[in-house]
Amino acid sequence: MTTAYIVEAVRTAGGRRGGRLAGVHPVDLLAKSLDAIVERSGIDPGAIDDVVTGCVSQAGEQAMQVGRMGVLASKLLPQSTPAVTIDRQCGSSQQAIQFAAQAVMSGTQDVVIASGVESMTRVPMGSNVTFHMKEGLYSKAAGIEEKFPGINFSQFMGAEMIVKKHGFTKDQLDEFALSSHQKAIAATQAGAFENEIVPVEIETPEGPEMHTVDEGIRFDATLEGIAGVKLLSPDGAITAASASQICDGSSAVLVVSEEALKRHNLTPLARIHNLTVTAGDPVIMLEEPLFATDRALERAGMKIGDIDLFEVNEAFASVPLAWLKHTGADPDRLNVHGGAISLGHPLGASGTKLMATLVHALRRHGKKYGLQTMCEGGGVANVTIVEAL
């Protein structure tokens, strides 16, 4: 079977809701990452067989097959470049990587861009459902109600269920949140994100600027400040400070075959070592990365200690904490440059975003194996293991 390689991986710096990227159309935001992939890798744009784009809220400016729209808005990709948009909830663009890798490994395609975009400012989370609800055009399917009577599927509810199941305290969640900001601050100040971030020109009251720093990082974060944030539920433990930040952003990863490496004189950053996706309880929902990781390691013939760095999406602090508890992984190897609590979680863009951070962190720290996993709506989880080269 053909090996799949990652040649380039990029992301925009995150923008807070209503913040620095609010004026950028999501199609144009996606095009920025697509163009950066072409520019930085040096690939012939005409050689790209497909673009697979993850996007969760496919409505409004993210409707009309946003992946294809991103190609058409690109300055470098020809209009002959195919594209498809997929939705695996928060894991959409991680699944885009896996679809790209599967295409390459099967021999049906040689050069594929996996990408993702989400402007949570311009297309609010869930608006593809709530707008229909307001018009009376949405209802729960009878088959779902029969299996899950009275259940309103909620990621927030699932995150609180994880807190209770694993016995976490609010203090533990707050401490994890602070650590995310501290690691993101250190990484930003050390220039750790420079190789992955795509500058985006924005308009400000002072004139045009390049957006290059993740806007969600709280450089003045303190444990006292985080602890003082209001609970989202009176009898819960989670606050907005211990949950991922609503975020605008795009990201992309170039996946190619070994033949394409030689033909186009490309230098790989990493080899894709394992692709896994599993599904479990849709009510607690966000716990599936624990079991998906078990499956991925078993299939790869590896142990948790063989992995040098982990990217576990910080949808809520309870998710990576439960993952650490379950796997016994070294916490010092987890989200070493911060995570979604500090850097933001642009839904459909987060999969390729995390991969950009993981691949560049492996190379920066001289490490070999990296594992990325993501909790996803409906109780699904992706795991991708890569080997830095």
N, C-alpha and C positions, 0 to 999 in steps of 0.2 A: 504493500500500500504506500502511496506517495506521502511524503512528510510535508506538513504545513509549517511555514515559517512566518514570523512577524517581522516585517522589514521596517515599519515606522508606526508610531503611536503618538497621537496628539490630542489635546483638548483645549478648549478655551478656559480662561479663568472664570470661576463661577460669578454670577451676578445675583444679588439679593432681589427678592420680589419688589418690583417697583424701583429697582436700583439702576446701576450703571449700564446694564444691557437691556433695559426695558424698552429702549427706542429702536432696538434691532429686530427686524422681522425674523422669525425662526427659520424661514427658508434661507435667508441670507446668512444667518448664524451657522447653519449646517454647511453652507457652501464654503465658509471660511475654513472649516476643518477639512473638507474634501480637498480644497485647493492646497492647503498646507501639506497634506499627505503626498500630493503629486510633486510639489516643489521640493520638499525635504528628501524624498526618496529618489527623485530623479527619474521615476518611471515614465515611460511613454504613455500619455493619457489615453491613446488609442488602444493600448494593450489591456486596459481594464475590462474584464469580462462582465462584472456586475458590481452594483453597490447595494448592500443590504443595510437598511436603516431601521433602528429601533425608535419608536415613539409611542407613548402611552395615550395621551389625550389627542386623538386624531380627529380634531374638530377645528372649526374656525381657520386660523392661519396655518394650522398643522393638518388640515384636511387635504383632499385632492392628491393623495399619495405623496406625502412630504419628501420621501427619499428621491423620487423622480423630480420633484420641484427643486430640490437642492442641486441635483445634477444640472438642471436647466439654468439655475442661477449661478453656477460655477463659472469662473473666468477661464478655467483650464480644461475641464472635461468636455468632450464633444457631445452633441445631442444624441449621438448614436450609442452612448453609454447606457445600458439598462439599469434599472433600479427597482427595488421592492421595499415596502414598509411593513414591519412586523410589530406585533404587540405581545410580549410576554411580561407585561406589567413592568416592575422595576428592573427585571432582568432582560429587557428587550434587546439592548445592544450587546449584552454578553451573549445572548442567543444569536445575535447577528454575527459575532465572532465565530461561534460554533457552526453556524450554517456556512459561513465563508470557509472555515477549515474543512468541513465535510465535503464541500464542493471541490476543494483542492485535493483532498486526500482520495476522493473517488476518481480523480482524473478527468472530471467533466469540465473543470475550469482551472485556470492557472494563476489568475491575478484577480483578487476580489477585495474591495474595500468594505469593511464592516464599520458602521457608524451609528450615531444616535443624536437626537436633538430633543430639547424640551424647553419651551419658553413658558414657565409657570406663571409669569406675569401676564403675558398676552393671551395665553390659553390656560385658564385656571384649572387646577387639578380636579378631575371628575366632571368637567363641564360637558364632556361628550355624553354624560348620563344625565346630569342635573337639568340641562336645557330641555331634554326630552321629558323629564319628570314634570317640569312646569307646564308642558303642553298636554300632559296626561297620556304620553306615548311610551311609558315605561312601566313594566310590572315584573314581578318575580315569576319565573317559570314554574309551572305546576310540578314538574319533575323535581326541581330543586326544593320547593316547599315541602314535598312529600318526604324527601330525605333529610331535610334540615328545617323542620317546622319552627317558625317564629324566629329563625336566626337571621340577623342582619349582619352580613359579613363585614368585618371592620378590622383593618390593620391595627388601629389603635387598641381595640379590644384584645386582639391577639398579643400585642406587645405587653399589655397589662397582665394577661394570662401567663405569659412567660415569667414575668416578675414574680407572680405568686407561686407558680409551679417550681421555680428554681430557688425561691427563698431570698431574692435580692431585696436590699433596702434602698430607700430613696438616696441615702448617702452614697451608696455604691454607684448608683446611676449618675449622680452629680459629679463624683470623683472621676468617673470615666469620661464624662463630658468635658471636664476641665482638661484632662489629659489630651483629648483630641485637639483642643485649641492650642495647648502648649506644643504639641508635636508639629502642628501646622505652622505655628509661628516660627519655630526653630527651622523647619524646612524652607519656609519662605525667605527668612533672613540669610540662610546658607546658600540660597540659589538652587535648591534641589529641584524646583519645578521648571527651571529655565528651558530645559530640553523638550519638555512636553507641552508647554503653554503656547497657544497661538494668539498673538496680539490681535485685538479687535479695536478698530477705530470707533470711537463714540463721540457724541456731541455733549459738551458740558457748558454750564454758564460762562466758563472761562475760555471756551473754544474747543476745538477738537483735541482729543487725547487718545492714547492707546491704553486699552484695558488689559492689564497683565497680572494683576494680583487678585486672588480670590477674595471677594468682597465680604464673605460671611465670617471670616476669621475675626475673632474679638481679641485684639492685641492687648486689651486691658482686662482680660478675663480673670476673675478670682473665684475661688470656691464659695465665698460668701455671696457674691453676686449671683452665681448660678443657683445656689441653694435658695435664694430669695424669690425665684421665679414661681409664679402661681401654678399649682397643680392643674392639669388638664381635666382631671376627674377628682372630686372631693375625697373619694375613698381609694384613690390610686397612688402611684409613686412617680409617674412620668410627667415632666413639664416640657414646655417648648425648648428649654435649654438642654434637655437630655434626649431630644429627638432630632432627626435630620432637618436641615434647613431647606425651605422652599427655594428653588434656584433656577436660574436661566443658564443654559449652556449647550455646547455641542462637543462632539469628540469623534475620533475615527482611528481605525487600525488597518494597516495594509497587510493582507495575508496572501502569501504566494507559495507556489510549488518550488521544488529544487530545480526543476528545469527552467522555471522563470528566473530564478536567482542567477543562473548562468547566462541565460539569453539576454537579460537586461542589465547584467553586471551590477547586481544589487548586493548589499551587505545586510545580512539578517541581524536583528537584535535578539531574537529568541526563537526557540522551536516549541511548537505546541505539543505537549506531552500527553494530555488526557482531556477528554470532553465528557462531561456527565451531566445529566439532568434527571431529577426525581420529583415525585409529588407525594404529598401526604395529607394530613388533616387540614381542611380548608377553613376551620374555625379558629384554632390557635394560629394557623396560617404561617407565621413568620419563623417557626422553629425548624422548618425543613432543611436549612443549610447544615444543621448538625448531622442529619442522617445522609444527606447528599455527600458530605465530606467523607463519611465512613465508606460509602459506596465508591467514590472516586479513588480514594487511597487503595482500597482493595483491588480495584480494576487495574490500577497503575502498578501494583506490587510494591507499594511504598508505605512507610509509616509516617505519622505526624512529625516525628523528629527529623525526617529526611527533608522537610520543607524549610527553606531559609526565611522566607517572608510570606505573610498572609495579608490579603485584602478582603476583609469581611465588611460588607456594607453596613454602615451605622444608621440604619433606618430608625431605630430606637436603641438606646444604650443597652437595653436588656438583651438584644439579639446577639451582638458580639460577646457579651458577658456569658450568655448561655452557651455559645459556641466554644468559648475558652474552657468553661467548666466541663462540657461534654467531651471535648477532644483531648484535653490535657495539654494543649499547645502552649508554648512559651509566650507569655503576653508581651515580651519585649520584641517579638517578631511580628506583632500584629499592627497593621495600619501605622507603620513607622513614621509616615509623613502626615498623620492626621486622617480624618475620615469625614463622612457626610455631616456629622454634627458641627464641624467647623468649616468644612470646605463646600458643603451644599450637596444636595441630591437632586439633580435635574432629571429625575425619573428615567425616561427612555434613553437619555445620554449617559447614564451612570455606568453601564457595563463597560463600554469602550473607554470611558473616563478612568475608571479604576484600573483597567488594563494598562493604560498609558502610564499611570502612576506606578503600577507594579513593575512593569518592564524596565522603566528608567531607574527605579529604586534598586532593583536587583543589580543593574550594571553599575550604578553609583557606589553601592556598598560592596561590590565584588562578590556577590552571592550567586547561587546557581538556580535553585528551584523556587518557584513562586506559585501560590495557590490563591485563586480568587473565587469567592462565592457570594451569592446575593439572595436574600429572601424576596419572595414575589407573591403578589396577590393570588389567592386561590390555593395556597399551600404548595407552591412549586419552588424549586431552587436549582440554579445552575452552579456547576463547579468547573473551573478550567485550570489545569496545571500547565505551567510553562517552564522551560529551561532556558536561562539566559545564555547567550553565546558571545 
